[in-house]
Amino acid sequence: MSAASETALTAAPAVDSPARRAFKRLIRRKGAVVGGIVVILFVAIALLAPWIAPFDPAATDWSAVRKAPSARHWFGTDEIGRDVLARVIWGARASLMAGVISVAIAMAIGLPIGLLAGYRGGFLDGLLMRMTDAMLACPFLILAIALAAFLGPSLTNAMIAIGISATPIFIRLSRGQVQAVKVEDFVEAARAVGNPHWRIALSHVLPNVVPPLMVQATLTTAAAIIAEASLSFLGLGQQPPAPSWGSMLNVAKNFLGQAPWMAVWPGLAIFLVVLSFNLLGDGLRDALDPRHRD
């Protein structure tokens, strides 16, 4: 090989991997970047709650009942003198944990069922989809409330109820993606060389349906956080005196005229987290779409 050829090969630009191209598309979307930063901030707050909370979230101070925000209590105090800032910080743990674990439960159940239904097809596919349709016929939040009421009021049962209620979404999505991928040429080639069905499904089909599921998981996490707050508001989620944004709003509704700060801060926290997850999910959807070339 001549020196000129070697120089040309050396000077050729390196081809970006799909993951790097997706990351570049993601960081060009300012909304997704801001959403990701806010999500990371709240995750850090939840993890560092024991060290950054200024007070014990369950400690009462009867001399500081419903005090307005001040230098001592930045977010004010609640109806029995507990520091609202400390309770918002600790409440982030319950809300984020509910969102992440609920979505993990939904994916753990929905992805295998959708993969099986989409790949096998036939009678099994029809049976599983009719069962999924029956669950989808009931609104997500109504089904979560019914399951939580049946299981009993606790954060663990609320996460299970939300996870089961979100399962049909992942079944439908994974099944549709599998049906689209299994007829691609590379899958047909894997089948032609004698690969067993389980290897084709796990090694060739599954990796290609994960990106849309990641996007859906991000968006469903936002819905799960709202659902957990709703269940806690109704007394079916995190139980007092453990802090939860939903249960804080439940108490605050009785003091909106005298102490509006009791509702403002947990409500603002829910708004910011849910908005951030939605922005991040929208950005991931665009970044992971192979049709995007920008």
ZAZALUM-243002 format. One record per residue (C-alpha): z, y, x; residue in three letters. Coordinates in Angstrom, 3 decimals, m for minus. Example, Ala and Ser with C-alpha at 12.3 -4.5 7.8 and 13.67 -1.06 7.14 Angstrom:
! residues 2
c3 = 7.800 | c2 = m4.500 | c1 = 12.300 | code = ALA;
c3 = 7.140 | c2 = m1.060 | c1 = 13.670 | code = SER;
//
This chain:
! residues 294
c3 = 0.000 | c2 = 0.000 | c1 = 0.000 | code = MET;
c3 = m0.947 | c2 = 3.421 | c1 = 1.371 | code = SER;
c3 = 1.547 | c2 = 6.206 | c1 = 2.078 | code = ALA;
c3 = m0.002 | c2 = 8.306 | c1 = m0.694 | code = ALA;
c3 = 0.544 | c2 = 5.530 | c1 = m3.231 | code = SER;
c3 = 4.150 | c2 = 5.073 | c1 = m2.134 | code = GLU;
c3 = 4.731 | c2 = 8.816 | c1 = m2.444 | code = THR;
c3 = 3.224 | c2 = 8.852 | c1 = m5.933 | code = ALA;
c3 = 5.431 | c2 = 5.977 | c1 = m7.051 | code = LEU;
c3 = 8.501 | c2 = 7.630 | c1 = m5.577 | code = THR;
c3 = 7.723 | c2 = 10.925 | c1 = m7.256 | code = ALA;
c3 = 7.140 | c2 = 9.324 | c1 = m10.687 | code = ALA;
c3 = 9.785 | c2 = 10.454 | c1 = m13.157 | code = PRO;
c3 = 12.352 | c2 = 7.903 | c1 = m14.246 | code = ALA;
c3 = 11.983 | c2 = 6.695 | c1 = m17.823 | code = VAL;
c3 = 14.990 | c2 = 7.522 | c1 = m19.965 | code = ASP;
c3 = 16.709 | c2 = 4.665 | c1 = m21.729 | code = SER;
c3 = 16.851 | c2 = 4.735 | c1 = m25.554 | code = PRO;
c3 = 20.586 | c2 = 5.455 | c1 = m25.393 | code = ALA;
c3 = 20.040 | c2 = 8.449 | c1 = m23.104 | code = ARG;
c3 = 17.272 | c2 = 9.820 | c1 = m25.300 | code = ARG;
c3 = 19.500 | c2 = 9.446 | c1 = m28.378 | code = ALA;
c3 = 22.337 | c2 = 11.252 | c1 = m26.582 | code = PHE;
c3 = 20.029 | c2 = 14.114 | c1 = m25.627 | code = LYS;
c3 = 18.880 | c2 = 14.452 | c1 = m29.224 | code = ARG;
c3 = 22.496 | c2 = 14.398 | c1 = m30.398 | code = LEU;
c3 = 23.746 | c2 = 17.148 | c1 = m28.094 | code = ILE;
c3 = 20.868 | c2 = 19.403 | c1 = m29.181 | code = ARG;
c3 = 22.317 | c2 = 19.422 | c1 = m32.692 | code = ARG;
c3 = 25.031 | c2 = 22.031 | c1 = m32.661 | code = LYS;
c3 = 26.578 | c2 = 20.917 | c1 = m35.938 | code = GLY;
c3 = 27.009 | c2 = 17.361 | c1 = m34.673 | code = ALA;
c3 = 28.503 | c2 = 18.586 | c1 = m31.392 | code = VAL;
c3 = 31.008 | c2 = 20.807 | c1 = m33.190 | code = VAL;
c3 = 31.857 | c2 = 17.980 | c1 = m35.573 | code = GLY;
c3 = 32.373 | c2 = 15.570 | c1 = m32.693 | code = GLY;
c3 = 34.640 | c2 = 18.022 | c1 = m30.870 | code = ILE;
c3 = 36.788 | c2 = 18.554 | c1 = m33.978 | code = VAL;
c3 = 37.028 | c2 = 14.791 | c1 = m34.565 | code = VAL;
c3 = 38.101 | c2 = 14.240 | c1 = m30.955 | code = ILE;
c3 = 40.652 | c2 = 17.042 | c1 = m31.313 | code = LEU;
c3 = 42.203 | c2 = 15.458 | c1 = m34.399 | code = PHE;
c3 = 42.225 | c2 = 12.026 | c1 = m32.771 | code = VAL;
c3 = 44.048 | c2 = 13.519 | c1 = m29.783 | code = ALA;
c3 = 46.538 | c2 = 15.219 | c1 = m32.117 | code = ILE;
c3 = 47.188 | c2 = 11.929 | c1 = m33.905 | code = ALA;
c3 = 47.680 | c2 = 10.004 | c1 = m30.660 | code = LEU;
c3 = 49.910 | c2 = 12.662 | c1 = m29.097 | code = LEU;
c3 = 51.946 | c2 = 13.369 | c1 = m32.247 | code = ALA;
c3 = 55.306 | c2 = 12.236 | c1 = m30.774 | code = PRO;
c3 = 54.927 | c2 = 14.705 | c1 = m27.907 | code = TRP;
c3 = 53.302 | c2 = 17.736 | c1 = m29.526 | code = ILE;
c3 = 55.063 | c2 = 17.841 | c1 = m32.906 | code = ALA;
c3 = 57.664 | c2 = 20.633 | c1 = m32.727 | code = PRO;
c3 = 60.141 | c2 = 18.874 | c1 = m35.060 | code = PHE;
c3 = 60.901 | c2 = 15.497 | c1 = m36.533 | code = ASP;
c3 = 58.582 | c2 = 15.305 | c1 = m39.570 | code = PRO;
c3 = 61.340 | c2 = 13.740 | c1 = m41.694 | code = ALA;
c3 = 64.185 | c2 = 16.031 | c1 = m40.563 | code = ALA;
c3 = 65.477 | c2 = 18.272 | c1 = m43.346 | code = THR;
c3 = 66.976 | c2 = 21.739 | c1 = m42.967 | code = ASP;
c3 = 68.568 | c2 = 22.997 | c1 = m46.177 | code = TRP;
c3 = 68.937 | c2 = 26.488 | c1 = m44.706 | code = SER;
c3 = 65.132 | c2 = 26.758 | c1 = m44.307 | code = ALA;
c3 = 63.820 | c2 = 25.569 | c1 = m47.675 | code = VAL;
c3 = 60.285 | c2 = 26.824 | c1 = m48.436 | code = ARG;
c3 = 60.324 | c2 = 29.353 | c1 = m45.617 | code = LYS;
c3 = 57.086 | c2 = 31.220 | c1 = m44.935 | code = ALA;
c3 = 55.273 | c2 = 30.720 | c1 = m41.609 | code = PRO;
c3 = 57.242 | c2 = 32.271 | c1 = m38.755 | code = SER;
c3 = 57.687 | c2 = 32.067 | c1 = m35.001 | code = ALA;
c3 = 60.000 | c2 = 29.065 | c1 = m35.447 | code = ARG;
c3 = 57.984 | c2 = 27.282 | c1 = m38.120 | code = HIS;
c3 = 54.319 | c2 = 28.162 | c1 = m37.545 | code = TRP;
c3 = 53.114 | c2 = 26.531 | c1 = m40.776 | code = PHE;
c3 = 56.285 | c2 = 27.200 | c1 = m42.755 | code = GLY;
c3 = 58.606 | c2 = 24.616 | c1 = m44.297 | code = THR;
c3 = 58.449 | c2 = 22.472 | c1 = m47.424 | code = ASP;
c3 = 60.730 | c2 = 22.007 | c1 = m50.438 | code = GLU;
c3 = 63.528 | c2 = 20.371 | c1 = m48.431 | code = ILE;
c3 = 63.165 | c2 = 22.331 | c1 = m45.209 | code = GLY;
c3 = 60.877 | c2 = 20.004 | c1 = m43.259 | code = ARG;
c3 = 58.474 | c2 = 21.595 | c1 = m40.784 | code = ASP;
c3 = 54.963 | c2 = 21.601 | c1 = m42.267 | code = VAL;
c3 = 53.233 | c2 = 21.693 | c1 = m38.872 | code = LEU;
c3 = 55.051 | c2 = 18.555 | c1 = m37.735 | code = ALA;
c3 = 54.142 | c2 = 16.790 | c1 = m40.971 | code = ARG;
c3 = 50.479 | c2 = 17.820 | c1 = m40.702 | code = VAL;
c3 = 50.361 | c2 = 16.500 | c1 = m37.128 | code = ILE;
c3 = 51.964 | c2 = 13.180 | c1 = m38.058 | code = TRP;
c3 = 49.894 | c2 = 13.007 | c1 = m41.238 | code = GLY;
c3 = 46.766 | c2 = 12.953 | c1 = m39.085 | code = ALA;
c3 = 47.816 | c2 = 9.493 | c1 = m37.939 | code = ARG;
c3 = 47.901 | c2 = 8.106 | c1 = m41.462 | code = ALA;
c3 = 44.606 | c2 = 9.697 | c1 = m42.497 | code = SER;
c3 = 42.599 | c2 = 8.796 | c1 = m39.394 | code = LEU;
c3 = 44.064 | c2 = 5.305 | c1 = m39.243 | code = MET;
c3 = 43.186 | c2 = 4.789 | c1 = m42.901 | code = ALA;
c3 = 39.640 | c2 = 5.993 | c1 = m42.288 | code = GLY;
c3 = 38.990 | c2 = 3.879 | c1 = m39.209 | code = VAL;
c3 = 40.712 | c2 = 0.673 | c1 = m40.348 | code = ILE;
c3 = 39.221 | c2 = 0.835 | c1 = m43.843 | code = SER;
c3 = 35.710 | c2 = 1.152 | c1 = m42.421 | code = VAL;
c3 = 36.424 | c2 = m1.663 | c1 = m39.951 | code = ALA;
c3 = 37.458 | c2 = m3.898 | c1 = m42.854 | code = ILE;
c3 = 34.329 | c2 = m2.957 | c1 = m44.811 | code = ALA;
c3 = 32.049 | c2 = m3.661 | c1 = m41.830 | code = MET;
c3 = 33.819 | c2 = m6.916 | c1 = m40.952 | code = ALA;
c3 = 33.162 | c2 = m8.207 | c1 = m44.471 | code = ILE;
c3 = 29.905 | c2 = m6.469 | c1 = m45.341 | code = GLY;
c3 = 27.886 | c2 = m6.983 | c1 = m42.150 | code = LEU;
c3 = 28.050 | c2 = m10.818 | c1 = m42.064 | code = PRO;
c3 = 27.317 | c2 = m11.067 | c1 = m45.786 | code = ILE;
c3 = 24.397 | c2 = m8.646 | c1 = m45.551 | code = GLY;
c3 = 23.062 | c2 = m10.391 | c1 = m42.447 | code = LEU;
c3 = 23.237 | c2 = m13.775 | c1 = m44.159 | code = LEU;
c3 = 21.694 | c2 = m12.550 | c1 = m47.405 | code = ALA;
c3 = 18.903 | c2 = m10.611 | c1 = m45.721 | code = GLY;
c3 = 17.960 | c2 = m13.337 | c1 = m43.248 | code = TYR;
c3 = 18.197 | c2 = m16.364 | c1 = m45.543 | code = ARG;
c3 = 16.829 | c2 = m14.813 | c1 = m48.726 | code = GLY;
c3 = 16.189 | c2 = m16.966 | c1 = m51.756 | code = GLY;
c3 = 18.894 | c2 = m18.035 | c1 = m54.201 | code = PHE;
c3 = 21.754 | c2 = m17.136 | c1 = m51.830 | code = LEU;
c3 = 20.425 | c2 = m13.624 | c1 = m51.428 | code = ASP;
c3 = 20.112 | c2 = m13.187 | c1 = m55.188 | code = GLY;
c3 = 23.638 | c2 = m14.486 | c1 = m55.818 | code = LEU;
c3 = 25.252 | c2 = m12.265 | c1 = m53.188 | code = LEU;
c3 = 23.326 | c2 = m9.202 | c1 = m54.332 | code = MET;
c3 = 24.314 | c2 = m9.667 | c1 = m57.972 | code = ARG;
c3 = 27.957 | c2 = m9.821 | c1 = m56.914 | code = MET;
c3 = 27.420 | c2 = m6.704 | c1 = m54.811 | code = THR;
c3 = 25.760 | c2 = m4.928 | c1 = m57.719 | code = ASP;
c3 = 28.761 | c2 = m5.741 | c1 = m59.895 | code = ALA;
c3 = 31.054 | c2 = m4.031 | c1 = m57.382 | code = MET;
c3 = 28.707 | c2 = m1.059 | c1 = m57.031 | code = LEU;
c3 = 28.745 | c2 = m0.607 | c1 = m60.791 | code = ALA;
c3 = 32.331 | c2 = 0.613 | c1 = m60.465 | code = CYS;
c3 = 32.724 | c2 = 4.017 | c1 = m58.735 | code = PRO;
c3 = 34.142 | c2 = 3.790 | c1 = m55.225 | code = PHE;
c3 = 37.316 | c2 = 5.797 | c1 = m55.824 | code = LEU;
c3 = 38.066 | c2 = 4.175 | c1 = m59.188 | code = ILE;
c3 = 37.778 | c2 = 0.718 | c1 = m57.644 | code = LEU;
c3 = 40.015 | c2 = 1.753 | c1 = m54.733 | code = ALA;
c3 = 42.665 | c2 = 3.096 | c1 = m57.117 | code = ILE;
c3 = 42.570 | c2 = m0.107 | c1 = m59.192 | code = ALA;
c3 = 42.895 | c2 = m2.341 | c1 = m56.126 | code = LEU;
c3 = 45.676 | c2 = m0.207 | c1 = m54.637 | code = ALA;
c3 = 47.592 | c2 = m0.278 | c1 = m57.911 | code = ALA;
c3 = 47.187 | c2 = m4.066 | c1 = m58.035 | code = PHE;
c3 = 48.278 | c2 = m4.598 | c1 = m54.410 | code = LEU;
c3 = 51.173 | c2 = m2.142 | c1 = m54.571 | code = GLY;
c3 = 51.854 | c2 = 1.305 | c1 = m53.106 | code = PRO;
c3 = 51.747 | c2 = 1.343 | c1 = m49.300 | code = SER;
c3 = 49.448 | c2 = 2.630 | c1 = m46.580 | code = LEU;
c3 = 48.442 | c2 = m0.903 | c1 = m45.579 | code = THR;
c3 = 47.465 | c2 = m1.846 | c1 = m49.123 | code = ASN;
c3 = 45.612 | c2 = 1.456 | c1 = m49.511 | code = ALA;
c3 = 43.541 | c2 = 0.691 | c1 = m46.406 | code = MET;
c3 = 42.742 | c2 = m2.789 | c1 = m47.712 | code = ILE;
c3 = 41.761 | c2 = m1.379 | c1 = m51.112 | code = ALA;
c3 = 39.526 | c2 = 1.289 | c1 = m49.572 | code = ILE;
c3 = 37.951 | c2 = m1.240 | c1 = m47.196 | code = GLY;
c3 = 37.108 | c2 = m3.677 | c1 = m49.990 | code = ILE;
c3 = 35.759 | c2 = m0.860 | c1 = m52.156 | code = SER;
c3 = 33.437 | c2 = 0.297 | c1 = m49.348 | code = ALA;
c3 = 32.190 | c2 = m3.215 | c1 = m48.548 | code = THR;
c3 = 29.192 | c2 = m3.192 | c1 = m50.963 | code = PRO;
c3 = 27.739 | c2 = m0.175 | c1 = m49.160 | code = ILE;
c3 = 27.578 | c2 = m2.096 | c1 = m45.877 | code = PHE;
c3 = 26.309 | c2 = m5.269 | c1 = m47.560 | code = ILE;
c3 = 23.398 | c2 = m3.393 | c1 = m49.097 | code = ARG;
c3 = 22.568 | c2 = m1.439 | c1 = m45.950 | code = LEU;
c3 = 22.756 | c2 = m4.386 | c1 = m43.552 | code = SER;
c3 = 20.726 | c2 = m6.597 | c1 = m45.899 | code = ARG;
c3 = 17.966 | c2 = m4.007 | c1 = m46.204 | code = GLY;
c3 = 17.835 | c2 = m3.463 | c1 = m42.445 | code = GLN;
c3 = 17.742 | c2 = m7.206 | c1 = m41.761 | code = VAL;
c3 = 14.870 | c2 = m7.698 | c1 = m44.201 | code = GLN;
c3 = 12.896 | c2 = m4.994 | c1 = m42.388 | code = ALA;
c3 = 13.636 | c2 = m6.306 | c1 = m38.888 | code = VAL;
c3 = 13.155 | c2 = m10.041 | c1 = m39.471 | code = LYS;
c3 = 9.402 | c2 = m9.644 | c1 = m40.059 | code = VAL;
c3 = 8.823 | c2 = m7.711 | c1 = m36.828 | code = GLU;
c3 = 6.593 | c2 = m9.244 | c1 = m34.163 | code = ASP;
c3 = 9.366 | c2 = m9.780 | c1 = m31.621 | code = PHE;
c3 = 11.362 | c2 = m11.812 | c1 = m34.169 | code = VAL;
c3 = 8.300 | c2 = m13.875 | c1 = m35.032 | code = GLU;
c3 = 7.764 | c2 = m14.462 | c1 = m31.309 | code = ALA;
c3 = 11.365 | c2 = m15.608 | c1 = m30.887 | code = ALA;
c3 = 10.917 | c2 = m17.975 | c1 = m33.825 | code = ARG;
c3 = 7.623 | c2 = m19.288 | c1 = m32.434 | code = ALA;
c3 = 9.159 | c2 = m20.352 | c1 = m29.106 | code = VAL;
c3 = 11.720 | c2 = m22.473 | c1 = m30.935 | code = GLY;
c3 = 14.876 | c2 = m20.333 | c1 = m31.034 | code = ASN;
c3 = 17.330 | c2 = m21.537 | c1 = m33.683 | code = PRO;
c3 = 17.931 | c2 = m19.302 | c1 = m36.669 | code = HIS;
c3 = 21.475 | c2 = m18.392 | c1 = m35.666 | code = TRP;
c3 = 20.307 | c2 = m17.199 | c1 = m32.249 | code = ARG;
c3 = 17.488 | c2 = m15.145 | c1 = m33.748 | code = ILE;
c3 = 19.874 | c2 = m13.558 | c1 = m36.240 | code = ALA;
c3 = 22.559 | c2 = m12.727 | c1 = m33.678 | code = LEU;
c3 = 20.474 | c2 = m11.932 | c1 = m30.602 | code = SER;
c3 = 17.333 | c2 = m10.332 | c1 = m32.041 | code = HIS;
c3 = 18.070 | c2 = m9.096 | c1 = m35.554 | code = VAL;
c3 = 21.685 | c2 = m7.956 | c1 = m35.361 | code = LEU;
c3 = 21.325 | c2 = m5.504 | c1 = m32.406 | code = PRO;
c3 = 18.519 | c2 = m3.719 | c1 = m34.259 | code = ASN;
c3 = 20.547 | c2 = m3.132 | c1 = m37.437 | code = VAL;
c3 = 23.621 | c2 = m1.724 | c1 = m35.686 | code = VAL;
c3 = 22.458 | c2 = 1.944 | c1 = m35.296 | code = PRO;
c3 = 22.099 | c2 = 2.601 | c1 = m39.060 | code = PRO;
c3 = 25.450 | c2 = 0.914 | c1 = m39.606 | code = LEU;
c3 = 27.050 | c2 = 3.226 | c1 = m37.038 | code = MET;
c3 = 25.774 | c2 = 6.237 | c1 = m38.947 | code = VAL;
c3 = 26.999 | c2 = 4.805 | c1 = m42.243 | code = GLN;
c3 = 30.383 | c2 = 4.000 | c1 = m40.701 | code = ALA;
c3 = 30.810 | c2 = 7.622 | c1 = m39.633 | code = THR;
c3 = 29.947 | c2 = 8.932 | c1 = m43.090 | code = LEU;
c3 = 32.113 | c2 = 6.312 | c1 = m44.815 | code = THR;
c3 = 35.067 | c2 = 7.252 | c1 = m42.627 | code = THR;
c3 = 34.977 | c2 = 10.710 | c1 = m44.181 | code = ALA;
c3 = 34.938 | c2 = 9.178 | c1 = m47.671 | code = ALA;
c3 = 37.788 | c2 = 6.845 | c1 = m46.717 | code = ALA;
c3 = 39.928 | c2 = 9.781 | c1 = m45.548 | code = ILE;
c3 = 39.406 | c2 = 11.490 | c1 = m48.901 | code = ILE;
c3 = 40.205 | c2 = 8.224 | c1 = m50.685 | code = ALA;
c3 = 43.432 | c2 = 7.780 | c1 = m48.709 | code = GLU;
c3 = 44.466 | c2 = 11.337 | c1 = m49.507 | code = ALA;
c3 = 43.697 | c2 = 10.706 | c1 = m53.177 | code = SER;
c3 = 45.721 | c2 = 7.486 | c1 = m53.233 | code = LEU;
c3 = 48.644 | c2 = 9.171 | c1 = m51.465 | code = SER;
c3 = 48.391 | c2 = 12.066 | c1 = m53.923 | code = PHE;
c3 = 48.757 | c2 = 9.528 | c1 = m56.736 | code = LEU;
c3 = 51.650 | c2 = 7.766 | c1 = m55.022 | code = GLY;
c3 = 49.623 | c2 = 4.663 | c1 = m54.084 | code = LEU;
c3 = 49.231 | c2 = 5.335 | c1 = m50.356 | code = GLY;
c3 = 51.662 | c2 = 6.433 | c1 = m47.648 | code = GLN;
c3 = 55.154 | c2 = 6.435 | c1 = m49.107 | code = GLN;
c3 = 57.761 | c2 = 9.205 | c1 = m48.590 | code = PRO;
c3 = 59.341 | c2 = 10.300 | c1 = m46.372 | code = PRO;
c3 = 56.470 | c2 = 9.255 | c1 = m44.066 | code = ALA;
c3 = 54.025 | c2 = 12.192 | c1 = m43.849 | code = PRO;
c3 = 50.542 | c2 = 12.029 | c1 = m45.319 | code = SER;
c3 = 48.176 | c2 = 14.853 | c1 = m46.169 | code = TRP;
c3 = 47.676 | c2 = 13.504 | c1 = m49.678 | code = GLY;
c3 = 51.379 | c2 = 13.130 | c1 = m50.438 | code = SER;
c3 = 51.999 | c2 = 16.624 | c1 = m49.019 | code = MET;
c3 = 49.476 | c2 = 18.008 | c1 = m51.498 | code = LEU;
c3 = 51.151 | c2 = 16.059 | c1 = m54.290 | code = ASN;
c3 = 54.449 | c2 = 17.820 | c1 = m53.594 | code = VAL;
c3 = 52.807 | c2 = 21.183 | c1 = m52.876 | code = ALA;
c3 = 51.164 | c2 = 21.371 | c1 = m56.297 | code = LYS;
c3 = 54.602 | c2 = 22.099 | c1 = m57.793 | code = ASN;
c3 = 55.153 | c2 = 25.131 | c1 = m55.532 | code = PHE;
c3 = 51.749 | c2 = 26.822 | c1 = m55.370 | code = LEU;
c3 = 53.184 | c2 = 30.104 | c1 = m56.616 | code = GLY;
c3 = 56.314 | c2 = 30.151 | c1 = m54.435 | code = GLN;
c3 = 55.060 | c2 = 28.420 | c1 = m51.252 | code = ALA;
c3 = 51.246 | c2 = 28.216 | c1 = m51.102 | code = PRO;
c3 = 51.346 | c2 = 27.343 | c1 = m47.384 | code = TRP;
c3 = 52.607 | c2 = 23.883 | c1 = m48.340 | code = MET;
c3 = 49.157 | c2 = 23.143 | c1 = m49.808 | code = ALA;
c3 = 46.956 | c2 = 25.256 | c1 = m47.532 | code = VAL;
c3 = 47.549 | c2 = 23.434 | c1 = m44.264 | code = TRP;
c3 = 47.162 | c2 = 19.778 | c1 = m45.344 | code = PRO;
c3 = 44.211 | c2 = 20.790 | c1 = m47.524 | code = GLY;
c3 = 42.585 | c2 = 22.598 | c1 = m44.595 | code = LEU;
c3 = 43.167 | c2 = 19.567 | c1 = m42.352 | code = ALA;
c3 = 41.427 | c2 = 17.261 | c1 = m44.845 | code = ILE;
c3 = 38.553 | c2 = 19.728 | c1 = m45.191 | code = PHE;
c3 = 38.012 | c2 = 20.055 | c1 = m41.432 | code = LEU;
c3 = 38.184 | c2 = 16.327 | c1 = m40.693 | code = VAL;
c3 = 35.882 | c2 = 15.311 | c1 = m43.540 | code = VAL;
c3 = 33.374 | c2 = 18.070 | c1 = m42.731 | code = LEU;
c3 = 33.401 | c2 = 17.111 | c1 = m39.051 | code = SER;
c3 = 32.770 | c2 = 13.420 | c1 = m39.742 | code = PHE;
c3 = 29.878 | c2 = 14.336 | c1 = m42.036 | code = ASN;
c3 = 28.347 | c2 = 16.666 | c1 = m39.448 | code = LEU;
c3 = 28.722 | c2 = 13.998 | c1 = m36.778 | code = LEU;
c3 = 27.203 | c2 = 11.371 | c1 = m39.054 | code = GLY;
c3 = 24.200 | c2 = 13.575 | c1 = m39.843 | code = ASP;
c3 = 23.673 | c2 = 14.193 | c1 = m36.140 | code = GLY;
c3 = 23.911 | c2 = 10.492 | c1 = m35.314 | code = LEU;
c3 = 21.406 | c2 = 9.678 | c1 = m38.051 | code = ARG;
c3 = 18.853 | c2 = 12.025 | c1 = m36.495 | code = ASP;
c3 = 19.632 | c2 = 11.001 | c1 = m32.918 | code = ALA;
c3 = 19.379 | c2 = 7.257 | c1 = m33.552 | code = LEU;
c3 = 16.181 | c2 = 7.481 | c1 = m35.596 | code = ASP;
c3 = 13.377 | c2 = 6.247 | c1 = m33.307 | code = PRO;
c3 = 10.861 | c2 = 8.380 | c1 = m35.221 | code = ARG;
c3 = 12.415 | c2 = 11.525 | c1 = m33.749 | code = HIS;
c3 = 10.620 | c2 = 12.609 | c1 = m30.586 | code = ARG;
c3 = 12.135 | c2 = 16.055 | c1 = m30.007 | code = ASP;
//
